[in-house]
Amino acid sequence: KAMVEKAVETFGKVDILVNNAGQHYSRSIMAEDAVDVFLDIMPTHVFGSFYCTQAVLPYMKEQKRGDIHFISSLASKQLWGDEWAYASAKAWMETFVKTTAKELSWQGIRVNAIAPTIVESDMGLNLALDWAQTKDPKDLYDIVPFNRLIQPYDVGNLCTWLCSDKASHISGQ
């Protein structure tokens, strides 16, 4: 709430929320610390995005307009066994997007999820380099679509487009 109040105090309103906080663990459900992994992942992905969304809603409702984006992941579709906690959190996110989009559309608020594969961010790059057992990101380019990793600006460009009039009826996706 304090973050949103500071944004409104600084800018006069809040138009866009991007729920982008995340962390990742690959760990067996049979690991001794499995419950700790679960209890570490869920607050960030589930409760963090829930509380931020609730905090912006009064302002967006008053404005009769707003965009809320959730950065999900293809992990919710790929369903690798050792990503059970991460994939579960992202699947919750996608369900939350679809259900809240139905309610909030009547308030002029669009809600969408963006589910990229590996983004060349600190978290994504570390995962990919570890998986490919290399230290150079360029080594990955021949084994990923379009011969490059997704860049943070690619996700930002999609967020920008989803907020534009060109995406005026896209919500719940």
Buried (B, 14 or more C-beta within 10 A) or exposed (E): EEEBEEBBEEEEEBBBBBBBEBBBBBBEEEEEEBEEBBEEBBBEBBEBBBBBBEBBBEBBBEBEBBBBBBBBBEBBEEEEEBBBBBBBBBBBBBEBBBEBBEEBBEBEBBBBBBBBBBBBBEEBBEBBBEEBEEEEBEEBEEEBEEEEBBEEEBBEEBBEEBBEEEBEEBBBB
